[in-house]
Amino acid sequence: MPESTLSSTSPFASWIGLFAGEDFRLATGRCADCAAIPQALWYFEDETIAAPRRGVPVAGFTPGLTTRQDLERWAATHPPDGAIDEPPLIWIGSPEILRSARLSPDGRFLDVAGRRLAFAIVPKLALNRSYYNDASTAFLTTRPLSVRGRADGDTFTARTLWPEDFRLDSSAGFQHVDTSPAALRALVRAEPRGGAQSPYACVALWERTPGNARRWDSAPVLAVMLNGAQGDDDEAHGGHALVTGRVGADGAIGDWLANNFYSLDLESEKGIIASMLPLDNYLADLNSGQAWYRPSYLLVAVLRDERVGCRIQGALERAYNQFYRHQLVYRHSTMNCTSVSVDVLRWLGWNVPARGATSWIGAALGVPYFVLRDLNLARAAQAFDYLTEDQTRLLPAVAFEEIGVDLLRMARGELERSPTSLESTLAEDLDAILLLRVPQLPSSRAWGDYPVASAREYHARVPSDPAQRRIIPVPARPFPERLRDPDLLPPPRPRSQYALATWAVLSVVGIPWLVWRWWRGRES
C-alpha cells in the first residue's frame, strides 16, 4: 500500500495517542520496509496499519530477557523526560476517515462537508453472532459521527462508526467519591445494567483547581479502561486496557490510543487482534468494537505534562514486541489483558495495591474435588490458578478499582505509602480525574451489564453446568515455528503444576500412610 498524504479523509488526526499523526504512513503487514518485527507484521498481513515513517526512533526489545527484565532495564536507562519511541505499528483497520459525518434518517447516506455518499457497512464475520441493525441506525442518526472505512466512487463502506458526542465535556458536573474500591464500584453500577442503555456520561471526580476554565485541548491523558459483561457470552464478563493520548478539539477522545492485549493463539469470532489501536476502533469497529457488546467505563487522568503517559506507553510498546514474538505468553488465569497492564505499571514503579488471591485454601482443597468431579486434570489446574491469582491481576473490575483508588489518593495527598519517583511525578502532573461511562451501541446483540468483581459474582451469573454456558468455539491460530526466535526463554511454570504434583505424592504415599495409621490406631 502506498504512503498516504494527509487529506480530508486521512485516518491520521493531528495526534494518534501521544504521537504526531504526520509521523505515520499507511501500510499493511506485508510491507517490506516497515520497522515492526516480522512476528508483529505476520498478524496484520491483510490489515491496514499505521507504520512510523522512515527515520523516526521505534520501540524495540532486548533479546534473551524476560519481559519484566527487559522493561525494568529499559526503565532504568531511559530518562523520564517525556521522550518516547514510536510504536512499531498501530492497527488502523481502514485507510480513510470521515469526520463530522451525518447518517441520513433512513440509514442510506452519509452527509459530510456538503457531499452526500451512499452508505454501506463491512460484512459481519461468520462467527460473529450479532450485528448492526435498524436500532443501530436509529441511535446513530441523531449525532455527528467519525466513520472509518473506504470510499469507492460515491459509496463509503464503513468499518467503524464513532459517535463524536462521546467526548470530554468541559461543563461536566462534579461528583465527590470516597477513595475506596466500593465507592468506585458503586459508580460503575449506578445505572441499570451498568449503563448499557443509559446516555453517555462524563463526570469530574477531582480537579486541582475547582471551577477553572478546564482548558483541556491538547492536554495529555492517561486512562484506565474497564469493559462490562457481555449479555450472550459467559467467557466475557469484564475487559481492560490502558489508554494514552491527547484531548482533541472540543474534548474529542476517538484518537486516543488503546493498548489491548488479547490471546494471539486463537482466531477471535469478532476479528480482534491484540494491538495498539485508536480508541474509536477499539470501541466502535463494527465487528471487534467493545461498545457493540457491552458498556464501558474510563477513568481519565488529565495531565499537565506528558512524561508519565510517555513512559507507560513506551513500556507497553516494548511489551507488545515481546508479546508478538511469544516471549510474553497470554494465559487467561495468570497473564491476561489485566495482568499485563498491572505488571507493566508495577515494573515501572507504580505500586498498584494487590488485593490478593481469592482463596488458597479453597484452591488446594479443590484440586482433588475437580479431578474427581470432571475427570480432567487441565480443569483442576485452571481452577487452582484462578483461585490463587492476585485478583488485581486477574479481574478487570478489581484492577480498575485499585488503580482508580490509588490515583485519587495521589491526587488528594492521601497515599498510604512512600511514593516512588513515578508516583510522585504522576501526583505532581495530575490536573483532573474524570469518569466516562460509554453505553453499549444498539444492535442485534443482547444487552450487557456491569463487570463482575469476584469469582463469586461470576459463578452467580453463569449456569452451574458448564455444558449450559454460552461459549463461542473459535479456531486456533498456531504461531509459525519459523518466527520463533532462538533466544526465547521458557515461561514460568504455573502454580497448579506444583499443586498437582503435591496431590499426586499425597495420593500415592501420604493418604495411604494416614489411612494405615488410622487403622492401626483402631486396632490398638
N, C-alpha and C positions, 0 to 999 in steps of 0.2 A: 504494500500500500504506500503510495507516495506521501511525502510530508504534506501536512495541512497548513494553510495560512489562516491567520485569524480573520474571521468574517462574521456576518450577522448570524450565521448558523454554526460557527465554530463550537466544538464541545469544550473548549477551554475558556473559562472565565478569566478575570484578572488574576484570580488565585485558585489553585487546586489545593485544598488544605492550607498548609503554610507556605506553599511553593508558588512562584510566579507562573502563571499559565503559559507565558511565552517561552518558558524553558522546556516545553514538551512538544513532541510531534506525534502524529498518528502513525500507528503501525499495527501489525498483528504478531502473534507469537512465532510466525515463520520468518521474521525479519533476520537478515544475516549480519546486520551491523548494530544491533541493539546491545546495550551494556548488561542486560539481565543475564543471569546464569542460564545454561541450557535447560536445567531442570525446571526453572520457572517458566521459560518460554514454552516448554512442552505442554503445559496445562492450558495455554492460551493460543494454541496454533491457529485456530479459526475464530478467535475473538479479537475485537478491536481494543487495543491498549494505547495508553499514553506512555511513550518512551522518552527519556531525557534526551535532549538534543546533544549532539556530539560536543565533547569538550567540557561538560559540567561534571563535577565530582559526584560519584554514585556510590551508594552504600554497598559494602562488601561483607566478608566474614573471614574468620581465621580458621583454617583447616586444622584438624586434629584436636579440637577442643569441644567440650560440651557447649550447649547454648549458653548456659549460665557462665561458664568460664569465659566464653567469647564476649558476652555483654559486660561482664564485670571488668575484664581487661580493657575493653573499649571505653567504658565509663571512666576508668582510672586515668586514661591517657588522652581523653577527648576533653578539651576545655569547655566548661559550662557557660559559654558566652552567647549562645543562640545560633552559632553556625551549624548548618545541617547539610548532610549529603542528600542528593536527590534519591527518591525511591527508584529501584531498577525498573519497575513497571507499575502502572495503575490501570486497573480494569475499567475502561470507559464504556465498553459494550456497544456504543453507537458512534458513528462518525460525525453526526450533526446534532444540533440542539436548537429548538425554537424557544425563545423566552417571551413572557407576557402574551402567550397564545390563549385564545378563547375557543372552546369547543362549542359548536352550534347546538341548540336545544335538541335537535334530532340525532346528534352524535355523528353526523355525516361529514362535517367540515371543520377545519381549523382556520380561524381568522388570526392573522399575525401581521403587524406592520402594514395594514392596508391591503393585504393579499389574502385570498381565500384558497385553501388547499384541501383536496379530498383527504379524508382521514381514514387510516387503516391501522390495524394493530398486528404485531408479530404473532405467529401461531402459538397456541398452547402446546407445551411439551407433552409428549404422550403419557408420561407417568404423573403429570400434574392433575389432581383430581377436581380442580375448580378453576374458574377463570372470570375475566371481565364479562359483565353483562349489563342489562339495562339499568340496574341500580348503580353501577359504576358511572354510567353516562350521566344519570340524574345528579349524582354527587359532584361530578367534575365540571359540569356546565355552569355552575354558579360561581366559579372562581378563576383567576388567572393561573396559567399553567406553564411550567417548563417541560418541554417534551423532547426527550432524546429519541433519535431514530435515524431514518434515512429518507431523503427526498428522491423521488423518481418522477420527473416531469412535474405535473400539478398534483401529485399524490405524496403525502408524507406518511410513512409507516412507522408508527410509534413503538418503542420498546419500553420507555419509562415515561410515566405521567406523574409529575410532581406538583402538588398544589403550592403556589407561591405564597399563599397567605399563611402557610406553616413557617413561621419566622420568629425572631426575637422581637418582642413588642416593647418599644421604649416607654409605652404607657402602662405596662403590666402592673397589676396590683401587687402589693407586698403581703406576705404571709409569714409570720414568725413560726418557726418549727423548733422543737426541742432537739438537742444533739443526742438522739438515741435512735437505735435501729427501729424500734417500734414506731417512732414518730414518722420516719421516712416511709415505713411500710404502710402506715395509715394514709399518707399522701398518695401512694400508688393505688391504694384500694378505695380511695374516697368516692369514686364514681362507680355506678353499676357496671359489672363485667369489666372492671379495671379501666373504664373509659373507652372500651372498644367502640361504642356507639355514641359517645359524648363528643361535643365540639373540641377542636384543638384548643389547647390552653397553654399559656406562658405565665408563670408566677415567679416573682422575685422572692428569694428566701433570705438573702443577705446582701447588703450594699455597704461599701466602705464609707460612702458619703450619701446617706439617705436624702432623697429629694433632689439629687443633682440632675444635670441635663441629660444624663445617660447617653453620652456621645460614644456609641459603641462601634460605629462604622470603621471597618478595617482592624478592629481590636482582635488580638489573638485569643483563641479559646481552647480549653481542654475540657472534654465532656466524657461522661460515662453513660453508655447506652444500656438500657435494660429492655428486652423484649418480653412480652407476656406469653401466655399459654395459647396454643392453637386449639381451636374447637373441634378438630377432627383428626388429631394425630397425637397419640398417647406417648410418643417419644419427645414431643416438643412442648415442654411446659415452662420454658424460660430461655432467654438468649442474652448475649452480652457482646459488647465491642467498646474499644476505646476510640475516641474521635478527637481530631485536632483540626484547626482551621482558623479562618478569619471571618469576622462578621461582615457579610456583604451589604450592598446598598439596601437601605430600608430594613435592615435586620435579616437579610437573606441567609439561609443556612444550607441550601442544597449543594453547594460546592465544598462543604467541609469534607474531610477525608475520614472514612470509617475503616477500622482495621479489624477485619472479620476472619477469624480462624475457624476452620471447618474441616472435617475429615477429607483428606486428599485421596484416600484409597477407596472411596465409594462414589458412584455417579448419583448426584442429588436428583431427586424427582423434580425439583424446581430449577435445576441448572445452576445451583450455587457453586462457586469456586472460591476457595479461601483466597483472600486478596485484600489489598488496599483499593478502595473504590469510593467515588463521590457519594455523599450521604443520600442524595436523591436516588441514585441507583440502588444503594443498599436497602432503602425503604420502599421504593416505588417501581422497580423493574417489574414488568407485568408478570413474569414467571417467578423470579427469585426474590422480589422485594418483600421484606418482612411486614410492611404495613398492609399488604393484601391478606395476611394470615392472622394477625393479632395486634393488639395495641402495643405501643412502645413508649418509653419514658427516657428523657435525657436530663441528667444533672449537669449543668453547664457552668464552668468557671470562666468568667470573662476576666482576662488578664491585662495588666499594664505593660507587660514585656513578654516576648515570645520564647524566652530562653528555656523555661521548663517544658513547654509544649514541644519545642525543637528537640530537646534531649530525649523525651519519651518517644517521639515519632522516630528519631534516628535509631533508637534501640529496637523499636518494633520492625524497622526495615531490615536490620541485621537478623532479627528473629525469623522474618519471612524467608530470608536466604537459607537459614538452617532448616526451616520447615519444608521448603520445596525440595531440598536435597535429602530430606529424611534423616537428618541428624536429630531434629526435634520431631518426635513421633506422636501423632494425635491418638489419645485414648479417652473414651467417654468418661471413665471413672477417675482418672488421675491426671490427664493432660488434655482438657477440653478448651473451648474458647475462653472460659473464665480463668482456668488455671494459667494459661499463657499470659493473659493480661496482668493478673495479680502477681505472677512471678516476675514479669518484666519490671513492674513498679517496685517490687521489693528489692530486686537486684540492683536497681538504680539508687536505692536509698529511701524510698517511700515505704515506711514500715507499716503497711496496711495491717490492722489488727486481725489476728486469727480467731475464728470462733470455735475451732477445734472439731474433733470428729463427732459424728452422730452418736456412735456407741461402740467402743472397743469390746466391751463385754458381750453385747448383742452380736457383734461380728464374729467373735471367737466361738460362741456357742452356736451360732447359726451355720457354721461350716458343716458339721455332720447333719444338721437338720435339712439343709438344702441339698446335700448329696443324696440323702435317703429319700427325700420327697421327689426330687426331679431326676435322680439318677444321672446327674450332669455336673461334672467337676467344673466346667467352664462357668456355669451359672453360679455355683457356690463361690468360686473365686471372685467373680464380678461383684457379688453381693458383699463379700468381705471388703473389697477395695472401696466400694461406695460408702460403706458404713464407717470406715476408718479414715477417710479423706477429710482434711480440713474443709469445713463447709464453705469457707470464704473462697477456696479454690474450686469447689465443686458446683455450687449453686449460684447462678447469675444474680438472683434476688439478694442473696446474702452478701455477695461482693459489692453490689450496688449500695446496700445499706452501710456496710463497713467503710467503704471508700467515701460515701457521702457524709457520714457522721464525722470521719476524720477531717474531711475538707471543711466542714462547718466549724469544727473545733479549732482548726488552724486559723480560720478567718476571725473567730471570736477570741483568740488567745487562750483557749481552754484545753490545749493539748496536754494530756496527762503523762507525757514522757519528754525527755530531752530531744529536741528536733535535730534531725540530720541536716546536712547542708542543703540537700534538695528540698526538704520540708520547710526549712527557713526561707529559702528563696521563693517557694510557692506561696507561703503565707504573706511574704512581702509584696508579691506581684498581684495578689487577688484584688479585683475591683468589684465584682458582683458574682453571686451564685444564683442561678435560676433553675427552675424545674419546667421542662416542656413535656406535655402529655400529647402524644401523637395518636389519633384514633385509628382503628382499622378501616381501610378503604373498602367500601361496599363492593361485593362481587357475589358469585355463587357459593363462596366459601362460608362455612359455618362461623358464627361469631366466636372470637377468642375471649380470653379473660386475663385477670392479673396472674403473674407468675407464682409458682409455688416457692415457699421459703424454707421448706424442710422435707425430709423423707416422709414424715408422717402425712403432710399435706399432699404429697404426690400420691401416696398409696390410697388416700381418701378419695382422690379424683378418678383413678383408673380402675377398671374391673380387676377384682382379685384373681380371676382366672386369666393367666397370660394368653390363653388362646382367644379370649374375647377382646383383647386390647387392639386398638386401631393402629397398626404399624404398616407403613408402606414399604414393601420389599424393593430394594434397589440393587442394581448390578455392581459388582466390584470394578475398580479401576486399578489394575496392577501397575506398580511402579516399574518401569523398564530397567532391567539389570544393567544395560549399557550406560544408564545415567547415575548409577550408584557409585559414588566416589570411594576410592580405596581407603581414605582416612577416616571413614565413619566409625564412630565409637558405638558399642552396643548400648541400648537404652538400659536404665536401671531396672533391676528385677522388681516386679510388682510385689507388694507386701503379701498378697494372697498366696504366692508360691511358698513362702516360709510358713504360713498358716496351714496350708495343705500338707506340707512336709511334717509339721509338728503333729497334726492329727493322724497322719499315716503311721508315725512312730508309736503314738499312743494306742492306736487301734491294734497294732501288731504286738507291742510289748507292754505298754503301760496299762491298758484296760484289762487284758488277761491277768496281769500280775495283781491288780486291785481286786479282781474277782476271786483269784486264788487266795489272797489274804483274807477277804471277807468269808470265804468258805471255811478256811482253817479256823477263823475265829468262832464260827458257829459250832464246829466240831469240838472245840475246846470248852 
